[in-house]
């Protein structure tokens, strides 16, 4: 089909509802979609699976093993890292969605590409020490468009409601902020990720996390390409939301600019 582009979708490492997510992927127009799931995805990309992709949709959270109340981590293979760097170096684009901001805790360059990092344990991000990050499920909030003229936000209302998970996590290097959330990103509105891993879900006892930005979408250059990060996209409510679908379709078209928005 004229105008078709190759979209590589990566998932795995974090639970999600497969059938509704497949429905979201099936809604894309103008794309030929290839979906890879970790751990096999890491090997496939290292062997060249991303070479023909105009864009990659990262919906993965690889590099973790959760057991005994702790998060064990590992870095990606050198060949995987090189393949992702090569994708951006040749002008390929990417959208990193929701929990992808937590992926590859032992690959600092990934956090630099995304422009932020969700931490499951206290650690370093952007050269500074941080507590473990915060999460809050099923938050009802308004997404507020910051630049209605930007291709990623084109056709969206100036503000629209979502019900989704939000993160309290460090963000830096967002070259172009796109959306913010009408929600206070402060300790009292979130729960500790480290405590959740330890078996204490929905707890922030003794967790004195500092306030963080309310940005939930931004774009930035990576190599010769572009990356858009979208914090929305936790589950079926977001997958089916027409404004979220428009946002995601716009973002994919933007990072592969020779593909017109459907």
ABEGO torsion letter per residue (X at the ends): XBGBBBBBBBBEGBBBBAAAAAAAAAABBGBBBBBBBOAAAAAAAAAGAAAABABBBBABBBGBBBBGGBBBBBBBBAAAAAAAAAAAAAGBBBBBBEAAAABGAABAAAAAAAGBBBBABBBBBGGBBBBBBBBBBGBBBBBBBABAABAAABGBBABBBBBBBBBBBBBBGBABBABBBBBBBBAAABBBAAAAAAGBBGBABGBBBBBBBABABBBBBBEABBBBBBABGABAAAAABAAAAAAAAAAAAAABAABBBX
